Amino acid sequence: MGLRATLKKNKTVRGRRWTIRKDSDGRVTEVKMIFKPEEYKQYSNAREMYGDKSLLEILEKDYEASR
């Protein structure tokens, strides 16, 4: 089961954050879970973080674009 299916099936977890990396075409190539968001956002090179619902929306759009 992929991450998209898992997020759809399970409930969202409050406070869980994710970062993504996209390729030159704008498609998602990498997703990482951030375990300590408070510490992570202090770094100068920190990427934008997304919650479960936001990540699911991004993955759904990427999935539909690839079809």
C-alpha positions as CSV (number, residue, x, y, z in Angstrom):
1,M,0.0,0.0,0.0
2,G,1.4,3.4,-1.0
3,L,1.5,6.5,1.1
4,R,-1.4,8.1,-0.8
5,A,-3.6,5.1,-0.1
6,T,-2.5,4.9,3.6
7,L,-3.3,8.6,4.1
8,K,-6.7,8.1,2.6
9,K,-7.5,5.0,4.7
10,N,-6.2,6.2,8.1
11,K,-7.2,9.2,10.2
12,T,-4.9,12.2,10.2
13,V,-2.5,12.7,13.0
14,R,-2.4,16.1,14.6
15,G,1.1,17.6,14.5
16,R,2.6,15.2,12.0
17,R,4.5,17.1,9.3
18,W,5.9,16.2,5.9
19,T,8.3,17.8,3.4
20,I,8.3,17.1,-0.3
21,R,10.7,17.4,-3.2
22,K,9.6,18.0,-6.8
23,D,11.4,17.4,-10.1
24,S,11.7,20.0,-12.9
25,D,8.3,18.9,-14.2
26,G,6.6,19.7,-10.9
27,R,6.0,16.0,-10.0
28,V,6.6,14.8,-6.4
29,T,9.7,12.7,-6.3
30,E,10.4,12.5,-2.5
31,V,8.3,12.6,0.7
32,K,9.9,12.7,4.1
33,M,8.2,12.7,7.5
34,I,9.6,15.3,10.0
35,F,9.7,14.0,13.5
36,K,10.5,17.2,15.3
37,P,8.9,20.1,13.4
38,E,9.8,22.6,16.0
39,E,13.5,21.9,15.6
40,Y,13.3,21.5,11.8
41,K,11.8,24.9,11.1
42,Q,14.7,26.6,12.9
43,Y,17.2,25.6,10.1
44,S,17.8,28.2,7.4
45,N,17.4,25.6,4.6
46,A,14.2,24.1,6.0
47,R,11.6,23.2,3.3
48,E,7.9,24.0,3.6
49,M,6.1,21.5,5.8
50,Y,2.7,20.0,5.1
51,G,0.1,18.3,7.3
52,D,-1.5,15.0,6.4
53,K,-4.5,16.6,4.6
54,S,-2.3,19.0,2.6
55,L,0.0,16.2,1.6
56,L,-2.9,14.0,0.6
57,E,-4.2,16.8,-1.7
58,I,-0.7,17.2,-3.3
59,L,-0.4,13.5,-3.8
60,E,-3.9,13.3,-5.3
61,K,-3.2,16.1,-7.8
62,D,0.1,14.5,-8.7
63,Y,-1.6,11.1,-9.2
64,E,-4.3,12.6,-11.4
65,A,-1.8,14.4,-13.5
66,S,0.2,11.2,-14.1
67,R,-2.9,9.3,-15.4
